[in-house]
Amino acid sequence: MAISSVGIFLRGAAMGTADLVPGVSGGTVALITGIYPRLLAAVTAADAAAVRLLLKGQWLGLWRHVDGAFLLPLMLGIGSAIFALASTLKLLLETQPLLVWSFFCGLVLLSSLALIRTEMTKLTPMVGLMFLIGVVIMLTLGLGTGISFPQHLGGFFVAGLLGICAMILPGISGSFILLLLGMYGPIITAVADRELLPLLVFAVGCAVGLLTFSRFLTFVLARARVATLALLVGFLLGSLVILWPWQQVLQTTIDPEGQARPIQTVPITPAHYQTISGDSQWLGCLLSALLGAGVVISLQGLAGRSANVRDVDAP
């Protein structure tokens, strides 16, 4: 039995929530919940044939060609989650940053383990090398000085172009890319404040990046799936160096609003953090990380139940 529209919507909501998180990608959620191949096929179906159907006004043929019965509830779920949760996430990042980053760490760690268990079933030297390359690249980016990115409409377009590529990758987060570019805060603020023009430009950048990168990703996964996923899992685990809640600021810059913004931090122990800031909140952070891990386990359970239903209904 095919997944119901409600089931697709809920998976989309989970993907939208993940896309708000620096470190977890919607692609990871799609892979864990069993809809990733269908998602990639639907996105790559936006091709010349789709344009011809559109120009000829063959709406039913276009709907079937791009798997509209799947894409529509999925996009509604993604959009609903992003607009419903952006303000809450912005508030939590401002008032409870340690708990939020701990939750993200739990999500990322369990997502990594889930991908290793389900996708990296054959450990070869090439797979191990790609995994290490992913970890090293992300550690280098995480421990280095952040990029100062222009926060104007052109910056929103390029951020969408680059961010969407990561959003559909299982293993690397679009929000994490935005964080590295210094655009995570501005975009969360634009969503929370309903700033339509920057969001429209960002969406156009996302559309351009999605239509071009999805084809390249399909090509690569068809020829080197395990090695590619090993690289992405390396990215995912390496991102923990930035998501680690207890950080010491080494360098700051002044943003356009005149506020100091960290551009280089280093992870430290909770005890060290407590000597600097007075409260590490280690117990609350532990519980928050466990909650994040529980979300991933629940998503895996959802995917498992869907697979069992398909197996039972198969002839």
N, C-alpha and C positions, 0 to 999 in steps of 0.2 A: 504493500500500500504506500502511495506517495505521501510525503509529509504534507500535512494540512496547511492552509494559509495562516492559521493561528500559530502553528509550530514554526513556520518560516518567519512570521512577524516577530516572535519571541527570540529566535536566533538573531534576527536583525537588530533587535533591541540590545541583545548581549554584545553584538559586534559594535554597535554605536557607543555603548558604554565603554568597551575596550578601547575604541579609537580615541576616547578622551584621556586615556591613561598613558603617560609617558613610559613605555616599556612593554605594553601589551598591545598586540595588533588585532584588528578585526579579522585579518587573515588567519591568525592563530585560533581564534574562536570558531571560525568557519571550518577549519581543519578538524578541531577537536569535536565539533558537533556534527561532522559528517556531510557538510554541504559544500566544501571547498571545490571539488571538481565541477559541480553544477554552477557555482558562482563564476568560476573562470570561463567555463563554456558560454555562459550567458553574456559576460562582458565582451569576450572576443567575437560574439555574434553581431556586435555593432560594426558591421563592415560595409563594403560597397553594395552587397545584396540588400542589406537593410535600408540603405539610402535609396536604392531603386524602388523598393516597396513603398517607402515613404513618399517619394515623388509621384508615384502612380496612385497614391491614395488607397493602397491595399492594406487597410488597417489590421484586419484579422490575420493576414499573412505575416505582417510585421510583428504583431503580438506573439504569434507562434515562433517566429524566427528568433526573436531575442528572449524567448522564454518569459514573457511578461507575467504569467501566472506566478512565477517565482520571484522575478525582480521587483514587481510592484510591492507586495507585502514586505519583502526584505528591505527595500529602500525606505518604506514607511516606518518600519521598526528602527532602522538606523537613525533616521531623522528625528523621530519622536524621542529617542533616548538622548541624543545629543542636545536638543533644545530643552528637554525637561531637566537634565542633570547638570548642564554647564554652569548655571548660577550656583547650584548647591556645591559643586566641586570647587568653584572659585572661592566660595565662602569658607569651605573646609580647608583649602590650601592656605588661606589667610589666617585662620584661627587654630587649626589643629594639623599643622604640616607634618609633624612626626608620625601621627597615627595614619595619615593619608599615605605617606611614602612607605610606611610599613605594610599597609594593605597592598600597595602596588608590588612590593617585594614578594609577598606571599603569592600573588597572582603570577608573577613572572617565573618564580622558582618552580611552582607546580606545573605551569604551562610548559616550561623547558623539559621537566621530567616526563610529562605526558607525551611530548613530541619524540623524545628519545626512546620511550617504550614502544610507541606505535609506528614510528617511521624509520628509526635508525636501527633496523633489525640486523643488518649485515655490516659489521665493523671491519673495514679494510684500511690499509695505510692512507689511501686517498680521502676516505671519509674522516679519519682522524686528523689529517692535515687540514682539511677544510674547516673542521670544527675549531681547531687551534687558531687558524687564521681569523675566523669570525670573532673569537674571544679577544685576540690581540688587537684587532682593529677597534673593537668597541672600548677596550680598556684605554687605548691610546686617545680615542676621542673623548672618553669620559674624564680622564685625568688631565687632559690638555686644557688650553685656554679656549673658552667658548667663542663662537663666531658672532660678530656684531652685524646683524642683518638689517637693511633699511626697512623701516616700518611705514612704508607708503604703499600705494596700490600696486606698484610693480613688485614690491616685496611680498605682498599677499598672493599675487599670481604665482611667483616662483616658489613660494612656500607650499602652495597647493599642488604645483607640478611635482615637487620633490616628495612632499608628504604623502600623497596618495599612492605613490609607488611603494612606499613602506607599508601603508595601511592594508594593501592586499597581499603582502608577503607574510606567510606564516613564520614568525620569528622575530621580526623587527617592527617597531611601532612607528606609525606616522607621527604620533604625538612626540615620540622621542626625537625624531628628526627635527620637528618644530622646536623642541627644547634646545637642541644643539644650535639651531639657527637664531635663537632668541625670539622666535615668533609664537611660542606656545602661549605666553601670557596675553599678548595682543589679540590672538585669535579667540581664546577663551572669553576675553572681555567683549569682543565683538559679538560673539554668540549670545553671551549673557545679556548684553545691552541692546540686542537686535539691531546692530549697525549693518544695514542692508547692502550698501555699496561695497564695503570691504569684503563682506561675505560672498557677494555675487562674483567679485573678481577672484576670490579664493576658490569658489566653486568652478569657475571656468578653467582655472589652472588645474584643478583636480580632474576635470573631464578630459582635458588634453593629455595629462599624464596617464590617466587610466586607460584610454583608448590605445595609446602607443605602448606603454610598458606591459600591459596584459599579454600582448602577443609575444613579446620577448620572453616573458616568464613562462608562457605555455611551451615555447620552443625549448627552453632550458630544462624545464621539469620533465619533458618528454624524453630527453636524452641523458640527463644526469640527476634524477630525482633525489636519490639518497644523499649524494655529495652536496647538492644544492641545499637541501634541508639541514644537513650537518653544518654548513656555513651559517644558515639562519639561526639555528639553535645556539651556535657560538655567539652570534650577535645578541641573542636574547639573554644568555647567561652573563655575557660581558656587560650588559646594560645595568646589571645590579650595582655596579660601582657608582653609578649616578643616582639610582633609586634608593640606595642605602640611606635610611633616614638621618643618621648622625653624621653630619658633614662639618668640616671646618673650612671657612672661607679664606682663600689665599689671595684672591684678587677680585676687585669690583670695578664696575664702570657706571657711568651716569647715563640713565636712559633719557629719551626725549621729554619725559615728564619731570625730570630733575631728581629722580629717585635713584639711590645706589642699587645696582643689580649685580649679584655675584656672577663672574664669568670663569672662575676657576676655584674648585673646591676639592677637598680630599676626604675620603671616608675615615672616620675615627671610631673608637670603641664607645659604647654608652657611658662608661665610667669617665673617659676623657671628656666627652661632651658635657657630662654633669659638672665637671670642674670648671668648664667654660661658661655654660649657660645656666647652671643651677638645678636643672631637672631634665633627666633623660627620658622619663615616661616609659621605661623599659618594659614594664608589665603590660601597660596598655598597648604598646607597640607589638609585643608578642601576640597578644590576643587579636589585634588587628591583622597581623600577618597570617595567623591561623584562619581568620575569616576569609581573607583573600584566597588562601589555599582551598578552603571549603567551597568557594564559588567555582573554581576550576573542577573540583571533584564532582560537583553537581552538574556542570556542563557535560562532563564525560558520561555521567549517568544518563543524561537526556539523550546523548548520542547513542548510547548502548541500547536504550529502550526502543529508539527508532529503528536501529539495526535489527533488533529482535522481532519487531513487528513486520519488517520487510521479509525476514527469513520465514516467519510463520505463514505469511500470505503468499509466498512464492510458490508456483506450481511445482 
